[in-house]
Amino acid sequence: MVSVHALAAGSLTLPERFFVQPVNDPDARKSVPSLSFLIQHESETQAARILFDLGIRRDLLAYSPQICKHLATRQPVVSRPDVVESLASGGLHPSDIDIVMLSHVHWDHIGTPSDFLHSLFVVGNGSLDLLSGRTRLQNGSHSHFERDLLPLDRTIQLRDTSHGRPVETSEVLQLQGKEMRLGPWYPFSSLPHTIDFFGDGSLYIVSAPGHLPGHINLLCRTAVDRYIYLAGDAYHDTRLLSGECRIAEWRDAERSELVCCIHADRRQAEETINRIRALQHDETLLGPVEVVAAHDAAWAEAAAAKGRYWPGKL
């Protein structure tokens, strides 16, 4: 089993019309968190601490010029406490983190990786091509990335789900001096592509395509009959899960011929949302699954009231 702990990692403001349709007020905006999560795994043979996402960078001016320009459209943006300060509230330091997994490499999830000098980074397939510029997206001003974001000597990129083993440069991950193999992608329950990260059914990396190349989610088993699904940016509004709204599209203000979407591949994003909906609605063999998206303001407010932020737990 694993324990899951929410971490405050900043907030930003979303114009609703860029995320859902229809909207009653085209000027409506809402402040949302950018959640990070601490996942702790303990067994007789292995213990590990994982961060899933790093939230917003505490020094906003340290982003690239293109990202800083985009930040003007998401104001107000709050960067404190950041993930490092939230860890400290429960007595942990970046040096205590073994692995940082990024759901994807958009600016509001990448934090300050240089804080984690000893951690291994795990990213989904396609993430490194986005960072290097080999892959360029034309779906909106949010799609800018930083070439030197990650330490490549400590970064593992998962293989494409159409290939066998998921590690691009090696089949073996070194964790606390021990070898741990990342197995091939396998279907689990209603999820077509998962990796049993520890090999004991406690934590699954889930391929969650659509939002961005390399977008991954986590399925965490916290008790024999209880799972928590960390959905990253699979959706930005719970009305997409309920079916009340659909994914928004809009025309670029400077290039009217360009149709933009917060998701790089809308069709794949819709398929991912459908699979998450099945988990939430108890339509799989797992039983009811708690689903948490990175920007769910109502969930975050309720979690704070119930003490589910670190050092509390979900």
Summary of the structure (lengths in Angstrom):
residues: 314
radius of gyration: 18.3
end to end distance: 12.9
largest distance: 58.8
contacts: 1015
relative contact order: 0.17
helix: 22%
strand: 30%
